[in-house]
Structures are given as C-alpha cells and as structure tokens.
C-alpha cells in the first residue's frame, strides 16, 4: 500500500505519522464496527451472551479512532 500511494501522498503533503495511523486503523476498523467470527468466538469462550455491550464498545472505539485521525490530520 505504501509503495502504491507514497508518491501521491508526498505530493499532497500527508505526514508519514498520519499515513501510518490511517493504514493501521483502517485495517482494523471493520472488526471493531460490527461483530464478526473472531468477536463471537471470543464471547463463546468467555461464555458471554452480551452482544449489545460489545457492539456499543466497538462503535465507541470506532468513533474515538476516527476523532483521533481527524485531530492528527489537523496538526
């Protein structure tokens, strides 16, 4: 990804720290936003049935990481 987009990002002036955050957060966003097999498997091992709290926590993490990237992009 970096080799493909690095010339374009250099022209735009995107800092390397912001680009690294975008790559790291973007690759995990979907696993936090909604429950997948990994989350359900972990809940099964913990014998938990509280999926509502897991979804709330996941959406909170998504909102916080999006806010983090937005703040990082401004400074």
Secondary structure, 3 states (H helix, E strand, C coil): CHHHHHHHHHHHCCCHHHHHHHHHHHHHHHHHHCCCHHHHHHHHHCCCCCHHHHHHHHHHHHHHHHHHHHHHHHC
